[in-house]
Amino acid sequence: MKPFYESSDYTNFSKILLSKHGISSIDNHNNQINNLKVNRPDSQKLQSIFRTYWFKLKPLILDRLRPAIISNVESMINCHNLYYGYLFYECNKCDKYHITGISCHSRFCPSCNNKYRAERTCEMQKKLLAVKHRHFVFSIPKELRKYFRLHRTLLNELFKVVHASFKMLIQNSKKRKRERWTHGMISVMHTYGRDMKWNPHIHALVAERVYDQFNTHHKYDYFHFNQLRRIYQFKLLNTMSSYLKANDTKLYHEFIPLSKYLIKKYPDGFYTYGPDIDDYAEDGKAMSAKAVAEYIARYASHPAIAESRIIDIDYEKHQVTWIYDPHEDDKKPEGEKLGRQTITEHVFDFMIRLIIHIPDKGFHLIRYQGFYANHSNIKTQDYKRLYHKSYLLAQKQNISWERMLILNFKYTPLLCTCGGQMILSLDYSFLPRNRGPTYEN
């Protein structure tokens, strides 16, 4: 006997039956078929690579693996693995059912990070005031990058240095210090560039407003770049010197002459980039404060490479081929661009490139500082928010896994082919207390 969805009655039935989401059951079924793994060549490439090679690579580099790397990678490998738990849904009109494995919630998992990214973006949007914002990028010289690999606690210090640099810049008079002028800033840590090399840098979204101790706001839209760069250089080198002196004497003695050399090499300070938000562009298009907020949140919550950039996996030669567009091309005229770069390397080298960027447990890649900080005593309720409450509520409702499937892939597995709705049955679900790898905060 043919399944119902292949029968002649199915087409007529589905035309008049719409789900609670406004999707006809036939369209839902077709979209579900089109989104099967076999029809999506760009999906689950990372999971496939790590499932095949991780337990061969792991013993070779075990002494260099941080606990967060092992936890996140093995969580990603077992994402939606029914052995670690599943949810059972049954149709309220027929005897069909749907089983879905429990997500791993690892920050290294491309699939689970869609939800993580949406949650982080919503939190960021909820904070923003309806004022102009400036997007700054704070990078460090390549000579200093190894120190942040050897002592990852320095990544926390980098956040503090950027915040302190703005504070010193803004409170540049006795009056402003006395009135405690405070800026609002959201900082996001990225540890990689497009070429996936270790390159810690901070994206900062800074409001062009400051508040004083009396909760009075003032417009602040002029940032002295030369002064900011020198302040940032001074504070970063001093902070690193103090940290290494207290924690690594050998590196400290190596760092002192290096810091003197860097001051001479960069007399104008370290690289700091902060164009006006209206001039900032991605792919040649101007970006609003809303777009920049989404842009910097997006890169704070996924692996160092998008799966679409992996163009070939050769399991016989154990090689991965991937592509990237150099940052240098962004400011070059068309005839002088280097063009898209193609890298083919051993799969182990590729995997090591990726896992070094996995953050430690408890490390927050997004920080709210100044009057945007959760612990701030400054009252900003009197100022209009950039996003209306109704928009934020709608965005929050769209974060559920079913709604995200509908928005991204135009189908839901909870709409049965008979037109009924799949209802969660906890009696038939498998929810073990200890399901192996757990979520990394």
C-alpha positions as CSV (number, residue, x, y, z in Angstrom):
1,M,0.0,0.0,0.0
2,K,1.3,3.4,-1.0
3,P,2.0,6.0,1.7
4,F,-0.6,8.6,2.1
5,Y,1.6,11.4,0.8
6,E,2.0,9.4,-2.5
7,S,-1.8,8.8,-2.9
8,S,-4.0,10.8,-5.3
9,D,-6.0,12.1,-2.3
10,Y,-2.9,13.7,-0.7
11,T,-2.7,16.6,-3.2
12,N,-6.3,17.6,-2.9
13,F,-6.2,17.2,0.9
14,S,-3.1,19.3,1.3
15,K,-4.4,22.2,-0.8
16,I,-7.1,23.0,1.7
17,L,-5.2,22.1,4.8
18,L,-2.7,24.7,6.2
19,S,-0.7,24.2,9.3
20,K,-0.6,26.6,12.2
21,H,2.4,28.2,10.6
22,G,0.7,28.8,7.3
23,I,2.5,26.0,5.4
24,S,0.6,23.5,3.3
25,S,1.5,20.0,4.1
26,I,2.6,19.2,0.5
27,D,4.9,22.2,0.4
28,N,6.2,21.3,3.8
29,H,6.9,17.7,2.7
30,N,8.7,18.9,-0.5
31,N,10.8,21.4,1.4
32,Q,11.8,18.7,3.9
33,I,12.9,16.4,1.0
34,N,14.9,19.3,-0.6
35,N,16.7,19.9,2.7
36,L,17.8,16.4,3.3
37,K,21.6,16.0,3.9
38,V,22.0,14.4,0.4
39,N,20.5,17.5,-1.2
40,R,22.6,20.0,0.8
41,P,26.2,19.4,-0.1
42,D,27.4,22.3,2.0
43,S,25.9,20.9,5.3
44,Q,27.6,19.0,8.1
45,K,31.1,19.1,6.4
46,L,32.8,19.9,9.7
47,Q,30.9,17.2,11.5
48,S,31.9,14.7,8.9
49,I,35.6,15.7,9.0
50,F,35.8,15.5,12.8
51,R,33.8,12.2,13.0
52,T,36.3,10.6,10.6
53,Y,39.6,12.0,11.9
54,W,39.2,13.4,15.4
55,F,40.0,10.1,17.3
56,K,43.0,9.7,15.1
57,L,44.3,13.2,15.7
58,K,43.5,13.4,19.4
59,P,46.2,11.0,20.7
60,L,48.8,12.8,18.7
61,I,48.2,16.2,20.3
62,L,46.6,15.2,23.6
63,D,49.2,17.0,25.7
64,R,48.3,20.3,23.9
65,L,44.5,19.9,24.1
66,R,42.6,22.1,26.6
67,P,39.5,20.6,28.2
68,A,37.3,23.0,26.4
69,I,38.5,21.7,23.0
70,I,37.8,18.1,23.8
71,S,34.4,18.9,25.3
72,N,33.3,21.1,22.4
73,V,34.6,18.9,19.6
74,E,33.2,15.7,21.0
75,S,29.9,17.4,21.7
76,M,29.7,18.5,18.1
77,I,30.6,15.1,16.8
78,N,27.7,13.6,18.8
79,C,25.2,16.4,18.0
80,H,21.8,14.8,17.3
81,N,23.2,11.4,18.1
82,L,20.2,9.4,19.3
83,Y,22.4,7.5,21.7
84,Y,22.7,10.7,23.8
85,G,19.0,11.4,23.9
86,Y,16.1,12.2,21.7
87,L,12.6,13.7,21.7
88,F,9.7,11.7,20.4
89,Y,6.8,13.4,18.7
90,E,3.5,11.6,17.6
91,C,0.8,12.8,15.2
92,N,-2.5,13.8,16.8
93,K,-4.4,12.4,13.8
94,C,-2.6,9.2,12.7
95,D,0.0,6.8,13.9
96,K,3.1,8.5,12.4
97,Y,5.8,9.8,14.6
98,H,9.0,11.9,14.4
99,I,12.2,11.5,16.4
100,T,14.8,14.2,16.7
101,G,18.2,13.9,18.5
102,I,19.0,16.4,21.2
103,S,21.3,19.2,20.1
104,C,24.8,19.4,21.6
105,H,24.8,23.2,22.2
106,S,28.5,23.3,21.6
107,R,29.9,26.7,20.5
108,F,32.0,24.7,17.9
109,C,28.9,23.2,16.3
110,P,27.8,25.1,13.1
111,S,24.2,23.9,13.5
112,C,23.7,24.7,17.1
113,N,25.4,28.1,16.8
114,N,22.5,29.4,14.7
115,K,20.4,29.5,17.8
116,Y,23.3,30.7,20.0
117,R,24.0,33.5,17.5
118,A,20.3,34.5,17.4
119,E,20.2,34.6,21.2
120,R,23.3,36.8,21.5
121,T,22.1,39.1,18.8
122,C,18.8,39.6,20.6
123,E,20.6,40.4,23.8
124,M,22.7,42.9,22.0
125,Q,19.7,44.5,20.3
126,K,17.9,44.8,23.6
127,K,20.7,47.0,25.0
128,L,21.2,49.5,22.1
129,L,20.1,53.1,22.5
130,A,18.6,54.9,19.5
131,V,21.7,56.9,18.8
132,K,24.5,56.7,16.3
133,H,27.1,54.1,17.1
134,R,30.7,53.8,16.0
135,H,32.3,50.5,15.0
136,F,35.9,50.2,16.2
137,V,38.4,47.4,15.6
138,F,41.3,46.9,17.9
139,S,44.0,44.6,16.8
140,I,47.5,43.6,18.2
141,P,50.8,43.4,16.3
142,K,51.6,40.0,15.1
143,E,54.7,39.9,17.3
144,L,52.4,39.8,20.4
145,R,50.0,37.2,19.2
146,K,51.9,34.2,20.6
147,Y,51.6,35.6,24.2
148,F,47.8,35.4,23.9
149,R,48.1,31.8,22.8
150,L,50.4,30.8,25.6
151,H,48.5,32.7,28.2
152,R,44.8,32.8,27.2
153,T,44.0,34.8,30.3
154,L,45.4,37.8,28.4
155,L,42.3,37.7,26.3
156,N,40.4,38.9,29.3
157,E,42.9,41.7,29.8
158,L,42.5,42.8,26.2
159,F,38.8,43.5,26.9
160,K,39.8,45.6,29.9
161,V,42.5,47.5,28.0
162,V,40.0,48.5,25.2
163,H,37.5,49.7,27.8
164,A,40.1,51.6,29.8
165,S,41.4,53.2,26.6
166,F,38.0,54.7,25.8
167,K,37.5,55.7,29.4
168,M,40.8,57.7,29.4
169,L,40.0,59.2,26.0
170,I,36.6,60.4,27.1
171,Q,37.5,61.6,30.6
172,N,40.3,63.8,29.2
173,S,39.5,66.8,31.5
174,K,39.2,67.5,35.2
175,K,35.5,68.4,34.7
176,R,34.7,65.1,32.9
177,K,36.6,63.1,35.5
178,R,34.8,64.8,38.3
179,E,31.4,64.2,36.6
180,R,32.5,60.6,35.8
181,W,31.6,60.7,32.1
182,T,30.8,57.1,31.1
183,H,30.5,55.7,27.6
184,G,28.4,52.7,26.4
185,M,30.2,49.9,24.6
186,I,29.6,46.4,23.4
187,S,32.8,44.5,22.8
188,V,33.1,41.3,20.8
189,M,36.3,39.1,20.7
190,H,37.4,37.4,17.4
191,T,40.5,35.3,17.5
192,Y,40.8,34.6,13.8
193,G,41.0,36.3,10.4
194,R,39.6,35.0,7.1
195,D,42.7,32.9,6.7
196,M,42.0,31.3,10.1
197,K,45.4,32.2,11.6
198,W,45.5,33.1,15.3
199,N,44.8,36.8,15.3
200,P,43.0,38.1,18.5
201,H,41.2,41.4,17.9
202,I,38.2,43.2,19.3
203,H,35.2,44.7,17.6
204,A,33.6,47.4,19.7
205,L,30.3,49.0,19.1
206,V,30.4,52.4,20.8
207,A,27.5,54.7,21.3
208,E,28.0,58.4,20.4
209,R,26.6,59.3,23.8
210,V,28.0,59.5,27.3
211,Y,26.3,59.7,30.7
212,D,27.5,61.6,33.7
213,Q,27.0,60.8,37.4
214,F,23.7,62.8,37.4
215,N,22.3,60.4,34.6
216,T,22.4,63.3,32.2
217,H,23.4,62.3,28.7
218,H,25.8,64.2,26.4
219,K,26.5,63.9,22.7
220,Y,30.0,62.5,22.0
221,D,30.7,62.0,18.4
222,Y,34.4,63.0,18.0
223,F,37.0,60.4,18.8
224,H,40.6,61.5,18.6
225,F,42.1,58.6,16.7
226,N,45.7,59.4,17.1
227,Q,45.3,59.8,20.8
228,L,43.2,56.6,21.1
229,R,45.8,54.6,19.3
230,R,48.6,55.8,21.6
231,I,46.5,55.2,24.7
232,Y,45.7,51.7,23.5
233,Q,49.3,50.9,22.8
234,F,50.5,52.3,26.2
235,K,47.8,50.4,28.2
236,L,48.2,47.1,26.3
237,L,52.0,47.0,26.7
238,N,51.8,48.0,30.4
239,T,49.1,45.4,31.1
240,M,51.0,42.6,29.3
241,S,54.2,43.6,31.1
242,S,52.5,43.4,34.6
243,Y,50.8,40.1,33.8
244,L,53.9,38.4,32.5
245,K,56.0,39.7,35.4
246,A,53.6,38.1,37.8
247,N,53.0,34.8,35.9
248,D,55.8,34.0,33.5
249,T,59.3,35.4,34.4
250,K,61.0,33.8,31.3
251,L,58.5,35.4,28.9
252,Y,58.6,38.7,30.8
253,H,62.4,39.1,30.2
254,E,61.8,38.3,26.5
255,F,58.8,40.8,26.3
256,I,60.6,43.9,27.7
257,P,63.0,44.4,24.8
258,L,60.2,43.5,22.4
259,S,57.9,46.2,23.8
260,K,60.6,48.8,23.4
261,Y,61.0,47.7,19.8
262,L,57.3,47.9,19.1
263,I,57.1,51.4,20.5
264,K,59.7,52.5,18.0
265,K,58.1,50.4,15.2
266,Y,54.6,51.9,15.8
267,P,55.3,55.5,16.9
268,D,51.6,56.4,16.2
269,G,50.3,53.6,18.3
270,F,48.8,50.2,17.5
271,Y,46.2,49.7,14.8
272,T,42.8,51.1,15.6
273,Y,40.0,51.4,13.0
274,G,36.8,53.2,13.6
275,P,34.9,54.6,10.6
276,D,31.7,56.5,10.9
277,I,28.9,53.9,11.0
278,D,27.2,55.4,7.9
279,D,30.5,54.9,6.0
280,Y,31.0,51.3,7.1
281,A,30.2,48.8,4.5
282,E,30.1,45.1,3.9
283,D,30.2,44.0,0.2
284,G,30.0,47.6,-0.8
285,K,26.7,48.4,1.0
286,A,26.4,50.9,3.8
287,M,25.6,49.3,7.2
288,S,23.4,50.7,9.9
289,A,24.0,50.3,13.6
290,K,21.5,47.5,13.5
291,A,23.4,45.7,10.7
292,V,26.8,46.2,12.5
293,A,25.3,44.7,15.7
294,E,24.2,41.6,13.8
295,Y,27.5,41.5,11.9
296,I,29.8,41.5,14.9
297,A,27.6,39.1,16.8
298,R,27.6,36.7,13.9
299,Y,31.3,36.2,14.0
300,A,31.4,35.8,17.7
301,S,29.5,32.6,17.7
302,H,30.5,30.2,15.0
303,P,33.6,28.2,14.0
304,A,36.4,30.0,12.3
305,I,35.2,28.9,8.9
306,A,31.8,28.7,7.3
307,E,31.1,25.3,5.8
308,S,30.4,26.9,2.4
309,R,34.1,27.8,2.2
310,I,35.1,24.2,2.4
311,I,35.0,23.2,-1.3
312,D,36.5,19.7,-1.2
313,I,37.2,16.9,1.2
314,D,39.5,14.2,-0.2
315,Y,39.2,11.2,2.2
316,E,41.6,9.1,0.2
317,K,44.4,11.7,0.3
318,H,43.3,13.1,3.6
319,Q,43.2,16.6,2.4
320,V,40.8,19.6,2.7
321,T,40.5,22.4,0.2
322,W,39.0,25.7,1.4
323,I,38.9,29.3,0.2
324,Y,39.1,32.8,1.6
325,D,39.1,36.4,0.4
326,P,42.1,38.3,1.8
327,H,41.4,41.4,4.0
328,E,43.9,43.3,1.9
329,D,41.6,43.2,-1.1
330,D,38.9,45.2,0.8
331,K,40.7,48.5,0.2
332,K,42.4,47.8,-3.1
333,P,41.1,48.8,-6.6
334,E,39.8,46.0,-8.7
335,G,43.0,45.6,-10.8
336,E,45.3,45.3,-7.8
337,K,43.3,42.7,-5.7
338,L,45.0,39.4,-4.9
339,G,41.8,37.6,-5.5
340,R,40.2,34.6,-3.8
341,Q,42.8,32.3,-2.2
342,T,42.6,28.5,-2.3
343,I,44.3,26.4,0.4
344,T,44.7,22.7,0.2
345,E,46.2,21.1,3.3
346,H,46.3,17.9,5.3
347,V,43.1,17.3,7.3
348,F,45.0,17.3,10.6
349,D,46.5,20.8,9.8
350,F,43.0,22.0,8.9
351,M,41.5,20.7,12.2
352,I,44.3,22.2,14.3
353,R,43.7,25.6,12.7
354,L,40.1,25.4,13.8
355,I,40.3,24.0,17.3
356,I,42.8,26.6,18.6
357,H,39.9,29.2,18.4
358,I,37.6,27.3,20.7
359,P,37.2,29.5,23.8
360,D,37.7,28.1,27.3
361,K,34.7,27.2,29.4
362,G,33.1,30.3,31.0
363,F,34.9,32.7,28.7
364,H,32.5,35.3,27.3
365,L,33.2,36.5,23.8
366,I,30.7,39.4,24.1
367,R,31.1,42.0,26.9
368,Y,28.8,44.9,27.8
369,Q,30.8,47.8,29.3
370,G,30.1,51.3,30.5
371,F,26.4,52.2,30.7
372,Y,25.6,49.1,28.7
373,A,27.0,46.8,31.5
374,N,24.4,44.9,33.5
375,H,25.9,46.1,36.7
376,S,25.9,49.7,35.7
377,N,24.2,52.2,38.1
378,I,23.5,54.6,35.2
379,K,19.8,54.9,34.4
380,T,19.3,55.0,30.6
381,Q,15.6,54.2,30.7
382,D,14.7,57.7,29.7
383,Y,16.3,57.3,26.3
384,K,14.6,55.6,23.3
385,R,15.8,52.2,22.4
386,L,17.1,51.3,18.9
387,Y,14.7,48.4,18.7
388,H,11.0,48.4,19.7
389,K,9.8,45.9,22.3
390,S,7.4,44.3,19.8
391,Y,10.3,43.6,17.4
392,L,12.4,42.1,20.2
393,L,9.6,39.9,21.3
394,A,9.0,38.7,17.8
395,Q,12.7,37.9,17.4
396,K,12.8,36.0,20.7
397,Q,9.8,33.9,19.6
398,N,11.6,33.0,16.4
399,I,14.6,31.4,18.3
400,S,12.9,28.0,18.9
401,W,14.3,25.2,16.8
402,E,11.0,24.7,14.9
403,R,10.6,28.4,14.1
404,M,14.2,28.6,12.9
405,L,13.7,25.6,10.6
406,I,10.6,27.3,9.1
407,L,12.3,30.7,8.6
408,N,15.5,29.2,7.2
409,F,14.3,26.1,5.3
410,K,10.5,26.6,4.9
411,Y,9.5,23.4,6.6
412,T,8.8,21.9,10.0
413,P,9.1,18.2,10.9
414,L,6.2,18.7,13.3
415,L,3.6,18.9,10.5
416,C,2.6,15.4,9.6
417,T,2.0,14.3,6.0
418,C,-1.6,13.7,6.9
419,G,-2.0,17.3,7.9
420,G,-2.0,16.7,11.7
421,Q,0.4,18.1,14.2
422,M,3.2,16.2,15.9
423,I,2.9,16.4,19.7
424,L,5.8,15.9,22.1
425,S,5.5,12.7,24.1
426,L,7.8,12.7,27.1
427,D,6.8,9.1,27.8
428,Y,8.6,7.9,24.7
429,S,11.4,10.4,24.7
430,F,14.9,9.5,25.9
431,L,16.4,12.1,28.2
432,P,19.3,10.6,30.1
433,R,20.6,12.6,33.0
434,N,24.2,12.1,31.9
435,R,24.2,12.4,28.2
436,G,28.0,12.7,27.8
437,P,29.3,16.1,26.4
438,T,27.4,19.0,27.8
439,Y,26.9,22.7,26.8
440,E,29.9,25.0,27.1
441,N,28.9,28.5,28.4
